[in-house]
Amino acid sequence: MDPVISEFQQNSEKTILYLKDDLKSIRTGRASPSLVENLIVETYGGQAKLKLYELASISTEGPTTLVIAPFDPSIITDVEKAILKSPLGISPQTQGNRIFLRLPSMSADQRVKMNKLVNQKIEEKKVAVRGFRDETRRKIKLSFEKKEITEDNKYRLEKEVDNLTQKQMEELDRVKNNKEREINEI
């Protein structure tokens, strides 16, 4: 595979992986540990800022409840504060050394808002992939102008970039449809 094409493919695949990871934090109709695992918890008297998954095990209990069990019971109040500060709008309930998060059902307005957020993030990534495509096409054109590749090679590479771009756009649409289906699930 041509190095220019390879670079384009790597950049666009990284973008899609980042998007998938980013979309995990968007609330759906079902409880998922990924909703809270990246919350930043300021702990040990403000000396450490760590992600929640580094400080606790996170599991689900039924379709609407998350259970957080900190490895160090002394940080339970720090975890509670981080949850209260988060945009989730959920009040933690502590029982012993575990924190329970009961997710209320999403209203129709919340579902619409989450779908808009997903669409916005998908569109940002589509723009990024198109940018990678345009940059790659510029590199191909420059190589042709410098007589590094033949005209036939130029057209073959451009066609390959366009086909890869199309596949990436289809993947982004698939990711979007899956996430919207999760959000609208009751």
LONU-765535 format. One record per residue (C-alpha): residue number from 1; x negated, y, z. Coordinates in nm, 4 decimals. Example, Ala and Ser with C-alpha at 12.3 -4.5 7.8 and 13.67 -1.06 7.14 Angstrom:
<nodes>
  pos      east     north        up
    1   -1.2300   -0.4500    0.7800
    2   -1.3670   -0.1060    0.7140
</nodes>
This chain:
<nodes>
  pos      east     north        up
    1    0.0000    0.0000    0.0000
    2   -0.1216    0.3464   -0.0852
    3   -0.2502    0.5365    0.2247
    4   -0.0213    0.8331    0.1521
    5    0.2826    0.6054    0.1459
    6    0.1621    0.4223    0.4562
    7    0.1252    0.7522    0.6462
    8    0.4752    0.8598    0.5396
    9    0.6224    0.5293    0.6535
   10    0.4452    0.5416    0.9912
   11    0.5560    0.9008    1.0584
   12    0.9182    0.8353    0.9673
   13    0.9320    0.5109    1.1680
   14    0.7850    0.6878    1.4735
   15    1.0539    0.9540    1.4348
   16    1.3291    0.6921    1.4321
   17    1.1823    0.5095    1.7334
   18    1.1635    0.8371    1.9248
   19    1.5254    0.9088    1.8316
   20    1.6433    0.5675    1.9516
   21    1.4649    0.6243    2.2814
   22    1.6116    0.9742    2.3091
   23    1.9661    0.8516    2.2402
   24    1.9476    0.6048    2.5292
   25    1.9822    0.8937    2.7718
   26    2.3139    1.0038    2.6188
   27    2.6037    0.8776    2.8226
   28    2.8401    0.6223    2.6735
   29    3.1520    0.4485    2.8013
   30    2.9387    0.1876    2.9763
   31    2.6776    0.2116    3.2541
   32    2.3222    0.1597    3.1314
   33    1.9922    0.1845    3.3230
   34    1.8516    0.3941    3.0371
   35    2.0824    0.6786    3.1464
   36    1.8690    0.7468    3.4525
   37    1.5356    0.5701    3.4021
   38    1.3622    0.8828    3.2694
   39    1.4877    1.1188    3.5410
   40    1.1931    1.3005    3.6959
   41    1.1800    1.2521    4.0724
   42    0.9747    1.4942    4.2795
   43    0.8567    1.2842    4.5698
   44    0.6091    1.2509    4.8545
   45    0.6507    1.6109    4.9635
   46    0.6301    1.7455    4.6076
   47    0.2898    1.5855    4.5484
   48    0.4123    1.3502    4.2760
   49    0.6530    1.3837    3.9846
   50    0.7385    1.0398    3.8536
   51    1.0051    0.8905    3.6337
   52    1.2730    0.6975    3.8191
   53    1.1847    0.3656    3.6546
   54    0.8345    0.3978    3.8066
   55    0.9809    0.4317    4.1553
   56    1.2750    0.1928    4.1587
   57    1.4458   -0.0999    3.9960
   58    1.7604    0.0013    3.8099
   59    2.0365   -0.2446    3.7301
   60    2.4053   -0.2499    3.6434
   61    2.6832   -0.3860    3.8573
   62    2.9861   -0.4192    3.6363
   63    3.0560   -0.1925    3.3382
   64    3.0658    0.1367    3.5315
   65    2.8168    0.1087    3.8195
   66    2.4396    0.1527    3.8324
   67    2.2366    0.0284    4.1282
   68    1.9021    0.1909    4.2071
   69    1.6736    0.0176    4.4550
   70    1.3625    0.2277    4.5304
   71    1.0439    0.0270    4.5890
   72    0.9645    0.2614    4.8787
   73    1.2738    0.3208    5.0988
   74    1.1274    0.6513    5.2262
   75    1.1975    0.8200    4.8894
   76    1.5738    0.7547    4.8786
   77    1.6569    1.1206    4.9525
   78    1.4171    1.2355    4.6758
   79    1.5906    1.0044    4.4279
   80    1.9324    1.1350    4.5388
   81    1.8170    1.4951    4.4849
   82    1.6908    1.4128    4.1352
   83    2.0255    1.2527    4.0463
   84    2.2200    1.5518    4.1800
   85    1.9994    1.7939    3.9802
   86    2.0424    1.5913    3.6592
   87    2.2987    1.6860    3.3924
   88    2.4849    1.3574    3.4537
   89    2.7217    1.5166    3.7036
   90    2.7369    1.2032    3.9201
   91    2.7228    1.1892    4.2981
   92    2.5024    0.9098    4.4347
   93    2.6305    0.6885    4.7158
   94    2.3661    0.5364    4.9405
   95    2.4156    0.2064    5.1204
   96    2.1117    0.0814    5.3076
   97    1.8135    0.0854    5.0722
   98    2.0195    0.1051    4.7545
   99    2.1829    0.3919    4.5681
  100    2.5047    0.3331    4.3758
  101    2.6115    0.5506    4.0840
  102    2.9729    0.4994    3.9826
  103    3.0301    0.6458    3.6390
  104    3.3791    0.7835    3.5897
  105    3.5530    0.7226    3.2588
  106    3.4650    0.9794    2.9978
  107    3.7351    1.2221    2.8932
  108    3.8176    1.2785    2.5271
  109    3.6409    1.6175    2.5472
  110    3.3254    1.4557    2.6881
  111    3.3294    1.1957    2.4105
  112    3.3586    1.4696    2.1470
  113    3.0723    1.6616    2.3109
  114    2.8500    1.3495    2.3235
  115    2.9273    1.2690    1.9580
  116    2.8310    1.6249    1.8590
  117    2.5053    1.5882    2.0504
  118    2.4304    1.2594    1.8720
  119    2.5053    1.4166    1.5327
  120    2.2771    1.7104    1.6136
  121    1.9882    1.4811    1.7123
  122    2.0382    1.2621    1.4034
  123    2.0387    1.5674    1.1772
  124    1.7149    1.6950    1.3364
  125    1.5470    1.3621    1.2611
  126    1.6809    1.3582    0.9048
  127    1.5241    1.7000    0.8527
  128    1.1961    1.5659    0.9966
  129    1.1992    1.2653    0.7602
  130    1.2723    1.4938    0.4639
  131    0.9791    1.7102    0.5733
  132    0.7511    1.4038    0.5761
  133    0.8842    1.3138    0.2297
  134    0.8150    1.6622    0.0934
  135    0.4644    1.6646    0.2421
  136    0.3915    1.3239    0.0912
  137    0.5178    1.4348   -0.2506
  138    0.2908    1.7420   -0.2283
  139   -0.0081    1.5162   -0.1540
  140    0.0802    1.2944   -0.4506
  141    0.1119    1.5969   -0.6800
  142   -0.2210    1.7340   -0.5564
  143   -0.3911    1.3981   -0.6212
  144   -0.2503    1.4005   -0.9740
  145   -0.3673    1.7589   -1.0351
  146   -0.7172    1.6649   -0.9150
  147   -0.7066    1.3722   -1.1609
  148   -0.7415    1.1219   -0.8731
  149   -0.4350    0.9269   -0.9902
  150   -0.2691    0.8710   -1.3270
  151    0.0683    1.0104   -1.4274
  152    0.2185    0.6592   -1.4123
  153    0.0818    0.6183   -1.0607
  154    0.2225    0.9574   -0.9631
  155    0.5753    0.8587   -1.0736
  156    0.5475    0.5146   -0.9100
  157    0.4389    0.6702   -0.5784
  158    0.7115    0.9349   -0.5914
  159    0.9714    0.6660   -0.6574
  160    0.8352    0.4610   -0.3673
  161    0.8571    0.7641   -0.1356
  162    1.2144    0.8302   -0.2466
  163    1.3128    0.4659   -0.1870
  164    1.1540    0.4670    0.1602
  165    1.3265    0.7965    0.2394
  166    1.6593    0.6465    0.1368
  167    1.5997    0.3458    0.3644
  168    1.5090    0.5736    0.6559
  169    1.8238    0.7821    0.6024
  170    2.0339    0.4642    0.5994
  171    1.8663    0.3534    0.9241
  172    1.9427    0.6921    1.0826
  173    2.3079    0.6595    0.9763
  174    2.3192    0.3077    1.1228
  175    2.1756    0.4349    1.4535
  176    2.4305    0.7178    1.4555
  177    2.7251    0.4855    1.3877
  178    2.6161    0.2426    1.6607
  179    2.5790    0.5210    1.9166
  180    2.9149    0.6755    1.8247
  181    3.0784    0.3332    1.8602
  182    2.9222    0.3012    2.2112
  183    3.0418    0.6491    2.3100
  184    3.3975    0.5894    2.1890
  185    3.4201    0.2491    2.3567
  186    3.6593    0.2563    2.6487
</nodes>
